[in-house]
Amino acid sequence: MARLKIGIAGVGKLGSFHCNALSQLSGYELIGVYDINPEILNTTATRFHCQAFTSYEELLQNVQVVGICVPTTVHRDYTIQALGMGRPVFVEKPIASTLEEAEEMVALASRKRIPLQVGHIERFNPAIRALENFSLNPIFIESHRLASFDPRGTDVAVVLDLMIHDIDIILSLVPDKVEHIDASGVAVVSDEIDIANARLKFQNGCVANVTASRISQKKMRKMRLFQKDSYISIDFLQRLTEIFRIVDDTAVPSTMVLGQIEKGTQKRHIIYEKPQPPDLDAMQAEWLAFSDSVTTGGRPIVSGEDGLQALKVADQITRIIDKNSHIQP
C-alpha cells in the first residue's frame, strides 16, 4: 500500500511532536511543513528531512492529508481551507475557539464526506486502551488533571487547556446526554481560569466530578471509574490501569484474590486485575487511527462531532464559572 503523503501546519512544540511521531510510522510520508515563523519552519524541515513550504496553500497542493497544529484561534480558517481542497484533516484539540466555528468545520466535513479527526490524544493513551475489552458502565467518575504553571496555553481557560481531555473521555464512556452541570473556578496567576471543578450529571444517573489545575506543584492525570461491582483506576501519566472487581464464588478467575465477602451461604471474592496496555505511543496511535479512516472512509475514533460535543460541555462549564464569579461579593 502506498504511503499517505502528509503535511503539518504549525510546527511549534506540539507540531514538532507530530512530525517526530510520523517519522517513525511506515504508513505516512512526511512531505513537508508550514509555519509563519521562518526560523522554526526551516529548522523543523531540516530536522525531519522534508520540504519547508512558505505558504499553507502550497503545502495543501503537495499533500494528501494535513495535520493542523496552529493556535486554536485559527483552527477554523486552516481546516476550512484544507477541507475546501478535499484534504482530510487531523486538527489538534480543542477543535476550535468557538462553537460556531466548530459547527462550521463539522458541517463542511460532513457535507463533503471528508474525515475530520480531533487530537484528543488521551483517548489513545495506553492506560485507557487497556480497557478496550472490559465492559464499562460507570455510575460515578472522578478525574484530576493537575499541572505546574506554564505560560504557554494561558491564553485560554484551564477548562479548554486541560479539562477538555477528561471531558472528551467521559463523554465517550457515558452513553447518554449531560443533564446538568455545576462548576466553579478561579483565575490565580493568569487572566483566565487557572483551576476549575465541574460536576456533570447525565440523564442515566451517572455523575462525573472533574478537576483541572495548571498551578499545582505536582503533575497528576488520574481518573477513577465506579460501576456495579467494579472500581477502575486509570493513571494516564504512569500508563497504568488497575481493576478491582467483586465476583461470585463460582466465577473466580485466575487472578489475584484480595479478599472474600460472605453473606449467608453466598461467597463473593474481591479480585485484582492489571490489564496490559498496548505497547504503542499515543500520538502514533492517533495517526494510525486517522490513516484507517482516510483509507476506509470510516468515521474517525475521535471525530469532528466528538470534538464539537467536548467543546460544547467545556463552553457550558466556562460560562457557568464566569457567571458565578460575577455574582460573588
PEJO-V425784 format. One record per pair of residues at least 12 apart in sequence whose ideal C-beta (glycine too) atoms are under 10 Angstrom apart, sorted by the first residue. I is the first residue (numbers start at 1). J is the second residue. Records with the same first field share a line. If there is no record, write none. Layout:
BEGIN
I->J ; J
END
This chain:
BEGIN
1->26 ; 27 ; 291 ; 295
2->27 ; 29 ; 64
3->25 ; 26 ; 27 ; 28 ; 29 ; 30 ; 31 ; 64 ; 291
4->22 ; 25 ; 27 ; 28 ; 29 ; 31 ; 63 ; 64 ; 65 ; 88 ; 287 ; 290 ; 291 ; 294 ; 295
5->28 ; 29 ; 30 ; 31 ; 32 ; 62 ; 63 ; 64 ; 65 ; 66
6->18 ; 19 ; 22 ; 25 ; 27 ; 28 ; 29 ; 30 ; 31 ; 32 ; 33 ; 50 ; 63 ; 64 ; 65 ; 66 ; 67 ; 88 ; 90 ; 287 ; 290 ; 291 ; 294
7->30 ; 31 ; 32 ; 33 ; 34 ; 50 ; 51 ; 53 ; 56 ; 58 ; 59 ; 60 ; 61 ; 62 ; 63 ; 64 ; 65 ; 66 ; 67 ; 68 ; 82 ; 87
8->22 ; 30 ; 31 ; 32 ; 33 ; 34 ; 35 ; 44 ; 48 ; 50 ; 59 ; 63 ; 66 ; 67 ; 68 ; 69 ; 70 ; 90
9->32 ; 33 ; 34 ; 35 ; 36 ; 53 ; 56 ; 59 ; 60 ; 63 ; 66 ; 67 ; 68 ; 69 ; 70 ; 74 ; 78 ; 79 ; 81 ; 82 ; 89 ; 91
10->33 ; 34 ; 35 ; 36 ; 37 ; 40 ; 41 ; 56 ; 67 ; 68 ; 69 ; 70 ; 71 ; 74 ; 75 ; 78 ; 92
11->33 ; 34 ; 35 ; 37 ; 40 ; 41 ; 43 ; 44 ; 45 ; 47 ; 48 ; 52 ; 67 ; 69 ; 70
12->35 ; 37 ; 40 ; 44 ; 69 ; 70 ; 71 ; 152
13->40 ; 69 ; 152
14->67 ; 69 ; 70 ; 92 ; 119 ; 121 ; 152 ; 283
15->33 ; 34 ; 35 ; 40 ; 44 ; 67 ; 68 ; 69 ; 70 ; 92
16->33 ; 35 ; 40 ; 43 ; 44 ; 47 ; 48 ; 69
17->69 ; 121 ; 281 ; 283
18->30 ; 33 ; 67 ; 68 ; 69 ; 90 ; 92 ; 119 ; 283 ; 284 ; 286 ; 287
19->33 ; 44 ; 45 ; 47 ; 48 ; 50 ; 67 ; 69
20->44 ; 47 ; 48 ; 281 ; 283 ; 284
21->67 ; 281 ; 282 ; 283 ; 284 ; 285 ; 286 ; 287 ; 288
22->48 ; 50 ; 67 ; 283 ; 284 ; 287
23->47 ; 48 ; 49 ; 50
24->281 ; 283 ; 284 ; 287
25->281 ; 283 ; 284 ; 287 ; 288 ; 291
27->284 ; 287 ; 288 ; 290 ; 291 ; 292 ; 294 ; 295
28->64 ; 65 ; 67 ; 284 ; 287 ; 288 ; 290 ; 291
29->50 ; 63 ; 64
30->45 ; 48 ; 49 ; 50 ; 51 ; 63 ; 67
31->50 ; 51 ; 53 ; 59 ; 62 ; 63 ; 64 ; 65 ; 66
32->44 ; 45 ; 48 ; 50 ; 51 ; 52 ; 53 ; 58 ; 59 ; 62 ; 63
33->45 ; 47 ; 48 ; 50 ; 51 ; 52 ; 53 ; 59 ; 67 ; 69
34->51 ; 52 ; 53 ; 54 ; 55 ; 56 ; 57 ; 58 ; 59 ; 60 ; 63 ; 66 ; 68 ; 70 ; 78
35->52 ; 53 ; 54 ; 56 ; 59 ; 69 ; 70
36->54 ; 56 ; 70 ; 74
38->52 ; 54
40->52
41->53 ; 54
51->63
56->68 ; 70 ; 77 ; 78 ; 81 ; 82
57->81 ; 82 ; 85
59->82 ; 87
60->78 ; 81 ; 82 ; 84 ; 85 ; 86 ; 87
61->85 ; 87
63->82 ; 85 ; 87
64->86 ; 87 ; 88 ; 294
65->82 ; 87 ; 88 ; 89 ; 90 ; 114 ; 115 ; 117 ; 287 ; 290 ; 291 ; 294
66->78 ; 79 ; 81 ; 82 ; 83 ; 85 ; 87 ; 88 ; 89 ; 90 ; 91
67->82 ; 89 ; 90 ; 91 ; 92 ; 117 ; 119 ; 286 ; 287 ; 290
68->81 ; 82 ; 89 ; 90 ; 91 ; 92 ; 119
69->90 ; 91 ; 92 ; 119
70->91 ; 92
71->92 ; 97 ; 155 ; 156
72->91 ; 92 ; 93 ; 94 ; 95 ; 96 ; 97 ; 98 ; 101 ; 153 ; 155 ; 156 ; 160 ; 161
73->96 ; 97 ; 98 ; 101 ; 155 ; 156
74->96 ; 97 ; 101
75->89 ; 91 ; 92 ; 93 ; 94 ; 95 ; 96 ; 97 ; 98 ; 101 ; 102 ; 105 ; 118 ; 307
76->91 ; 95 ; 96 ; 97 ; 98 ; 100 ; 101 ; 102 ; 103 ; 104 ; 105
77->96 ; 101 ; 105
78->91 ; 105
79->91 ; 95 ; 96 ; 101 ; 102 ; 104 ; 105 ; 106 ; 108 ; 109 ; 116 ; 304
80->101 ; 104 ; 105 ; 108 ; 109
82->105 ; 108 ; 109 ; 114 ; 116
83->105 ; 108 ; 109 ; 111 ; 112 ; 114 ; 115 ; 116 ; 304
84->108 ; 112 ; 114
85->114
86->112 ; 114
87->114 ; 115 ; 294
88->109 ; 112 ; 114 ; 115 ; 116 ; 117 ; 290 ; 291 ; 293 ; 294 ; 295 ; 297 ; 300
89->105 ; 108 ; 109 ; 114 ; 115 ; 116 ; 117 ; 118 ; 290 ; 300 ; 304
90->115 ; 116 ; 117 ; 118 ; 119 ; 286 ; 287 ; 289 ; 290 ; 291 ; 293 ; 294 ; 300 ; 302
91->105 ; 116 ; 117 ; 118 ; 119 ; 304 ; 307
92->118 ; 119 ; 120 ; 121 ; 307
93->118 ; 119 ; 120 ; 121 ; 122 ; 160 ; 161 ; 164 ; 165 ; 168 ; 302 ; 307 ; 310 ; 311
94->118 ; 119 ; 120 ; 156 ; 159 ; 160 ; 161 ; 164 ; 165 ; 167 ; 168 ; 307 ; 308 ; 310 ; 311 ; 314 ; 315
95->116 ; 117 ; 118 ; 119 ; 120 ; 164 ; 302 ; 303 ; 304 ; 305 ; 306 ; 307 ; 308 ; 309 ; 310 ; 311
96->118 ; 304 ; 307 ; 308 ; 311
97->155 ; 156 ; 160 ; 311
98->311 ; 315
99->308 ; 311 ; 312 ; 314 ; 315 ; 316
101->308 ; 311
102->118 ; 304 ; 305 ; 307 ; 308 ; 309 ; 310 ; 311 ; 312 ; 315
103->304 ; 308 ; 311 ; 312
105->118 ; 304 ; 307 ; 308
106->118 ; 303 ; 304 ; 305 ; 306 ; 307 ; 308 ; 309
107->304 ; 308
108->304
109->300 ; 303 ; 304 ; 305
110->303 ; 304 ; 305
113->297
114->294 ; 297 ; 304
115->290 ; 291 ; 292 ; 293 ; 294 ; 295 ; 296 ; 297 ; 298 ; 299 ; 300 ; 303 ; 304
116->290 ; 293 ; 299 ; 300 ; 302 ; 303 ; 304 ; 305 ; 306 ; 307 ; 308
117->286 ; 287 ; 289 ; 290 ; 293 ; 294 ; 299 ; 300 ; 301 ; 302 ; 303 ; 304 ; 306 ; 307
118->168 ; 286 ; 300 ; 301 ; 302 ; 303 ; 304 ; 305 ; 306 ; 307 ; 308 ; 310 ; 311
119->283 ; 286 ; 287 ; 290 ; 302 ; 307
120->164 ; 165 ; 166 ; 167 ; 168 ; 169 ; 171 ; 172 ; 286 ; 301 ; 302 ; 306 ; 307 ; 310
121->165 ; 168 ; 236 ; 281 ; 282 ; 283 ; 285 ; 286 ; 302
122->145 ; 164 ; 165 ; 166 ; 168 ; 169 ; 221 ; 223 ; 234 ; 236 ; 282 ; 302
123->165 ; 168 ; 169 ; 172 ; 282 ; 285 ; 286 ; 289 ; 301 ; 302 ; 306
124->278 ; 280 ; 281 ; 282 ; 283 ; 284 ; 285 ; 286 ; 287 ; 288 ; 289 ; 301 ; 302
125->165 ; 169 ; 221 ; 234 ; 235 ; 236 ; 237 ; 239 ; 241 ; 277 ; 281 ; 282 ; 285
126->236 ; 239 ; 240 ; 241 ; 276 ; 277 ; 278 ; 279 ; 280 ; 281 ; 282 ; 285
127->221 ; 222 ; 223 ; 233 ; 234 ; 235 ; 236 ; 237 ; 238 ; 239 ; 240 ; 241 ; 242 ; 275 ; 277 ; 282
128->169 ; 172 ; 173 ; 223 ; 234 ; 236 ; 239 ; 241 ; 277 ; 282
129->239 ; 241 ; 275 ; 277 ; 278 ; 280 ; 282 ; 285
130->232 ; 234 ; 239 ; 240 ; 241 ; 242 ; 243 ; 273 ; 274 ; 275 ; 276 ; 277 ; 278
131->173 ; 225 ; 232 ; 234 ; 241 ; 243 ; 275 ; 277
132->275 ; 277 ; 278
133->275
134->225 ; 230 ; 232 ; 241 ; 243 ; 245 ; 273 ; 275
135->227 ; 230
136->172 ; 173 ; 174 ; 175 ; 225 ; 227 ; 230 ; 232
137->173 ; 174 ; 175 ; 204 ; 206 ; 225 ; 227 ; 228 ; 230
138->170 ; 173 ; 174 ; 202 ; 204 ; 206 ; 207 ; 208 ; 223 ; 224 ; 225 ; 226 ; 227 ; 228 ; 230 ; 232
139->174 ; 202 ; 204 ; 205 ; 206 ; 207 ; 225 ; 226 ; 227 ; 228 ; 230
140->205 ; 206 ; 207 ; 208 ; 209 ; 224 ; 225 ; 226 ; 227 ; 231
141->166 ; 169 ; 170 ; 173 ; 174 ; 200 ; 202 ; 206 ; 207 ; 208 ; 209 ; 210 ; 223 ; 224 ; 225 ; 226 ; 227 ; 232
142->166 ; 207 ; 208 ; 209 ; 210 ; 211 ; 222 ; 223 ; 224 ; 225 ; 226
143->163 ; 165 ; 166 ; 167 ; 169 ; 170 ; 198 ; 208 ; 209 ; 210 ; 211 ; 212 ; 220 ; 221 ; 222 ; 223 ; 224 ; 225 ; 234 ; 236
144->166 ; 197 ; 209 ; 210 ; 211 ; 212 ; 213 ; 216 ; 220 ; 221 ; 222 ; 223 ; 224
145->158 ; 161 ; 162 ; 163 ; 164 ; 165 ; 166 ; 210 ; 211 ; 212 ; 213 ; 214 ; 216 ; 219 ; 220 ; 221 ; 222 ; 223 ; 236 ; 237
146->158 ; 162 ; 195 ; 211 ; 212 ; 213 ; 214 ; 215 ; 216 ; 217 ; 218 ; 219 ; 220 ; 221 ; 222
147->161 ; 162 ; 212 ; 213 ; 214 ; 215 ; 216 ; 218 ; 219 ; 220 ; 221
148->213 ; 214 ; 215 ; 216 ; 217 ; 218 ; 219
149->188 ; 189 ; 190 ; 194 ; 213 ; 214 ; 215 ; 216 ; 217
150->214
151->189 ; 190
153->190 ; 192 ; 214
154->187 ; 189 ; 190 ; 191 ; 192 ; 194 ; 214
155->190 ; 191 ; 192
156->190 ; 192 ; 193 ; 314 ; 318
157->185 ; 187 ; 190 ; 191 ; 192 ; 193 ; 194 ; 196 ; 212 ; 214 ; 314 ; 317 ; 318 ; 321 ; 322
158->185 ; 186 ; 187 ; 188 ; 190 ; 192 ; 193 ; 194 ; 195 ; 196 ; 211 ; 212 ; 213 ; 214 ; 215 ; 318 ; 321
159->183 ; 185 ; 192 ; 193 ; 196 ; 198 ; 210 ; 212 ; 313 ; 314 ; 315 ; 316 ; 317 ; 318 ; 319 ; 320 ; 321
160->192 ; 193 ; 212 ; 310 ; 311 ; 314 ; 315 ; 317 ; 318
161->192 ; 193 ; 194 ; 196 ; 212 ; 214 ; 314
162->195 ; 196 ; 211 ; 212 ; 213 ; 214 ; 221
163->183 ; 185 ; 193 ; 195 ; 196 ; 197 ; 198 ; 210 ; 211 ; 212 ; 213 ; 214 ; 310 ; 313 ; 314 ; 317 ; 318
164->210 ; 212 ; 307 ; 310 ; 311 ; 313 ; 314 ; 315 ; 317
165->210 ; 212 ; 221 ; 223 ; 236 ; 310
166->198 ; 208 ; 210 ; 211 ; 212 ; 221 ; 222 ; 223 ; 236 ; 310
167->198 ; 200 ; 208 ; 210 ; 212 ; 309 ; 310 ; 311 ; 312 ; 313 ; 314 ; 316 ; 317
168->302 ; 306 ; 307 ; 309 ; 310 ; 311 ; 313 ; 314
169->208 ; 210 ; 223 ; 234 ; 236 ; 310
170->200 ; 202 ; 206 ; 208 ; 210 ; 223 ; 225 ; 310 ; 313
171->200 ; 202 ; 208 ; 306 ; 309 ; 310 ; 312 ; 313
172->301 ; 302 ; 306 ; 309 ; 310
173->206 ; 208 ; 223 ; 225 ; 227
174->200 ; 202 ; 203 ; 204 ; 205 ; 206 ; 207 ; 208
175->202 ; 203 ; 204 ; 206
176->202 ; 203 ; 204 ; 205 ; 206
177->202 ; 203 ; 204 ; 309
178->200 ; 201 ; 202 ; 203 ; 206 ; 208 ; 309 ; 312 ; 313 ; 316
179->200 ; 201 ; 202 ; 203 ; 204 ; 205 ; 206 ; 207
180->199 ; 200 ; 201 ; 202 ; 203 ; 207
181->198 ; 199 ; 200 ; 201 ; 208 ; 210 ; 313 ; 316 ; 317 ; 319 ; 320
182->197 ; 198 ; 199 ; 200 ; 201 ; 209 ; 317 ; 320 ; 324
183->196 ; 197 ; 198 ; 199 ; 200 ; 210 ; 316 ; 317 ; 318 ; 319 ; 320 ; 321 ; 322 ; 323 ; 324
184->196 ; 197 ; 198 ; 199 ; 317 ; 320 ; 321 ; 324 ; 325 ; 328
185->197 ; 198 ; 211 ; 212 ; 213 ; 317 ; 318 ; 320 ; 321 ; 322 ; 324 ; 325
186->215 ; 321 ; 324 ; 325 ; 328
187->215 ; 321 ; 325
188->213 ; 214 ; 215
189->214 ; 215
190->214 ; 215
192->214 ; 318
193->212 ; 213 ; 214 ; 317 ; 318 ; 321 ; 322 ; 325
194->212 ; 213 ; 214 ; 215 ; 216
195->211 ; 212 ; 213 ; 214 ; 215 ; 216
196->210 ; 211 ; 212 ; 213 ; 214 ; 314 ; 317 ; 318 ; 320 ; 321
197->209 ; 210 ; 211 ; 212 ; 213 ; 317 ; 321
198->210 ; 211 ; 212 ; 313 ; 314 ; 316 ; 317 ; 318 ; 320 ; 321
199->317
200->313 ; 316 ; 317
206->225 ; 226 ; 227
207->226
208->223 ; 225
209->224
210->223 ; 313 ; 317
212->317
219->237
220->235 ; 236 ; 237
221->234 ; 235 ; 236 ; 237 ; 238
222->234 ; 235 ; 236 ; 237 ; 238 ; 240
223->235 ; 236 ; 241
224->242
225->243
227->245
228->246
229->244 ; 245 ; 246 ; 247 ; 248 ; 268 ; 270
230->243 ; 244 ; 245 ; 246 ; 247 ; 273
231->243 ; 244 ; 245 ; 246 ; 270
232->244 ; 245 ; 273 ; 275
236->282
239->277 ; 278 ; 279 ; 282
240->274 ; 277
241->273 ; 274 ; 275 ; 276 ; 277
242->272 ; 273 ; 274 ; 275
243->255 ; 271 ; 272 ; 273 ; 274 ; 275
244->258 ; 259 ; 270 ; 271 ; 272 ; 273
245->258 ; 268 ; 269 ; 270 ; 271 ; 272 ; 273
246->259 ; 261 ; 268 ; 269 ; 270 ; 271
247->268 ; 269 ; 270 ; 271
248->266 ; 267 ; 268 ; 269
249->261 ; 262 ; 265 ; 266 ; 267 ; 268 ; 269
250->267
251->268 ; 269 ; 271
252->267 ; 268 ; 269 ; 271
253->269 ; 271 ; 273
254->271
255->269 ; 271 ; 272 ; 273 ; 274
256->270 ; 271 ; 272 ; 273 ; 274
257->269 ; 270 ; 271 ; 272
258->270 ; 271 ; 272
259->271 ; 272
285->301
286->300 ; 301 ; 302
288->301
289->301 ; 302
290->302
END
